[in-house]
Amino acid sequence: MAKKEMLVAAIENGTVIDHIPADKTFQVVNLLKLQEFKSPVTIGYNLPSKKLGKKGIVKVSGKFLSDDEINRLAVLTPNAVVNTIKDYEVVEKRTVELPDTLRGIIKCNNPKCVTNNEPMETVFNVVDKSKGVVKCHYCDKEQDIDKVQFL
């Protein structure tokens, strides 16, 4: 069986974020501030995907994502896949998913919430992972994950 041509070149060490819905590819770049990164960043956009139809892929040489970055990614693109690459080999493959709690990642959309009026970290509990519903720990306001604002 012949190997298929790779659409995006391999990296030696770093992170590959795959299975990004195509329309969220550049939001992922902005969310992780990759435009400020000094090492090579490869962005694949509108690539064919059996699961998504069209997908995005982002390869970042020399960068490994922190848990906080992965949690931010999970808010934006649940089900994206984060591959950790060392010596051109995938050493870890992780499907991102919303954690049970989001700390200091998103803003409460209730203007009267204490987190919008005092200098303090926001805390949201994930009420429904499948529907993407989060609830503010302080004011109990529920929000749809697709409509949140990042801090």
C-alpha positions as CSV (number, residue, x, y, z in Angstrom):
1,M,0.0,0.0,0.0
2,A,1.5,3.4,-1.0
3,K,1.8,6.0,1.6
4,K,-0.3,9.1,1.0
5,E,1.5,12.4,0.4
6,M,1.5,14.5,3.6
7,L,-0.3,17.8,3.1
8,V,1.7,19.4,5.9
9,A,5.4,18.6,6.7
10,A,6.4,16.7,9.8
11,I,8.0,18.4,12.8
12,E,10.8,17.1,15.0
13,N,9.6,18.3,18.4
14,G,6.5,20.1,19.4
15,T,2.7,20.0,19.2
16,V,0.2,19.2,16.4
17,I,-3.4,20.2,17.0
18,D,-5.6,18.2,14.6
19,H,-9.3,17.8,13.9
20,I,-10.0,21.5,14.4
21,P,-13.3,22.5,12.8
22,A,-12.0,24.5,9.7
23,D,-13.9,27.7,10.8
24,K,-12.1,27.7,14.2
25,T,-8.5,27.2,12.9
26,F,-7.5,30.8,13.1
27,Q,-9.3,31.2,16.5
28,V,-7.0,28.5,17.8
29,V,-4.0,30.4,16.5
30,N,-5.2,33.6,18.3
31,L,-6.2,31.8,21.5
32,L,-2.7,30.3,21.9
33,K,-1.1,33.5,20.7
34,L,0.9,31.6,18.1
35,Q,1.4,34.7,16.0
36,E,3.8,35.8,18.7
37,F,5.7,32.5,18.7
38,K,9.3,32.7,17.3
39,S,9.6,29.0,16.1
40,P,7.9,27.7,13.0
41,V,4.1,27.4,13.1
42,T,2.4,25.6,10.2
43,I,-1.4,26.2,9.7
44,G,-3.4,23.9,7.5
45,Y,-6.8,25.2,6.6
46,N,-9.8,23.6,4.8
47,L,-8.0,20.2,4.7
48,P,-10.2,17.2,3.8
49,S,-11.6,15.3,6.8
50,K,-13.8,12.2,6.9
51,K,-15.2,13.3,10.3
52,L,-15.6,17.0,9.8
53,G,-15.8,17.4,6.0
54,K,-13.1,20.1,6.2
55,K,-10.7,20.6,9.1
56,G,-7.8,22.7,10.3
57,I,-4.5,21.5,11.6
58,V,-1.8,23.6,13.5
59,K,1.8,22.4,13.9
60,V,4.0,24.3,16.4
61,S,7.7,23.4,16.5
62,G,9.4,23.5,19.9
63,K,6.2,24.1,21.9
64,F,4.3,21.8,24.2
65,L,0.9,22.9,25.5
66,S,0.3,23.4,29.2
67,D,-2.8,22.1,30.9
68,D,-4.2,25.6,30.9
69,E,-3.7,25.9,27.2
70,I,-5.4,22.6,26.6
71,N,-8.3,23.6,28.8
72,R,-8.7,26.9,26.7
73,L,-8.5,24.8,23.6
74,A,-11.3,22.5,25.0
75,V,-13.6,25.5,25.4
76,L,-13.1,26.5,21.8
77,T,-12.7,23.2,20.0
78,P,-13.9,20.2,22.1
79,N,-12.8,17.0,20.4
80,A,-9.7,18.5,18.7
81,V,-6.7,16.1,19.1
82,V,-3.4,17.3,20.6
83,N,-0.4,15.2,19.5
84,T,2.9,15.6,21.3
85,I,5.8,15.0,19.0
86,K,9.4,14.0,20.0
87,D,12.0,13.0,17.5
88,Y,9.3,13.0,14.7
89,E,7.2,10.4,16.6
90,V,3.9,10.9,18.3
91,V,4.6,10.2,22.0
92,E,1.1,11.3,23.3
93,K,-2.2,11.7,21.5
94,R,-4.9,13.4,23.5
95,T,-8.5,14.3,22.5
96,V,-9.3,17.5,24.3
97,E,-12.4,17.7,26.4
98,L,-13.9,20.1,28.7
99,P,-12.6,19.6,32.3
100,D,-15.1,19.6,35.1
101,T,-14.0,23.1,36.2
102,L,-12.7,26.1,34.3
103,R,-10.6,28.5,36.3
104,G,-9.6,31.9,35.0
105,I,-10.4,31.0,31.4
106,I,-13.7,32.6,30.6
107,K,-15.7,35.6,31.6
108,C,-19.1,35.5,33.3
109,N,-21.8,37.1,31.1
110,N,-23.7,38.4,34.2
111,P,-22.7,42.0,34.6
112,K,-23.7,41.9,38.3
113,C,-21.5,38.8,39.0
114,V,-18.8,39.5,41.7
115,T,-16.1,38.3,39.2
116,N,-17.0,41.3,36.9
117,N,-16.8,43.8,39.8
118,E,-13.9,42.6,42.0
119,P,-10.4,41.5,41.0
120,M,-10.8,37.7,41.3
121,E,-10.5,34.6,39.3
122,T,-13.6,33.2,37.6
123,V,-14.6,29.7,38.3
124,F,-17.1,27.8,36.2
125,N,-18.5,24.3,36.7
126,V,-19.2,22.3,33.6
127,V,-22.9,21.3,33.9
128,D,-23.3,19.4,30.6
129,K,-20.2,18.4,28.6
130,S,-22.3,17.1,25.6
131,K,-24.3,20.3,25.2
132,G,-21.5,22.6,26.4
133,V,-23.2,24.2,29.3
134,V,-21.2,25.9,32.1
135,K,-22.3,27.5,35.3
136,C,-20.7,30.3,37.2
137,H,-19.6,29.2,40.7
138,Y,-20.4,32.6,42.2
139,C,-23.7,33.7,40.6
140,D,-25.0,30.4,39.3
141,K,-25.6,31.9,35.8
142,E,-25.5,29.2,33.1
143,Q,-23.8,30.0,29.8
144,D,-23.5,28.1,26.5
145,I,-19.8,27.4,25.8
146,D,-20.2,28.5,22.2
147,K,-21.1,32.0,23.4
148,V,-18.5,32.6,26.1
149,Q,-15.8,35.3,26.1
150,F,-12.2,34.4,26.9
151,L,-10.3,36.4,29.5
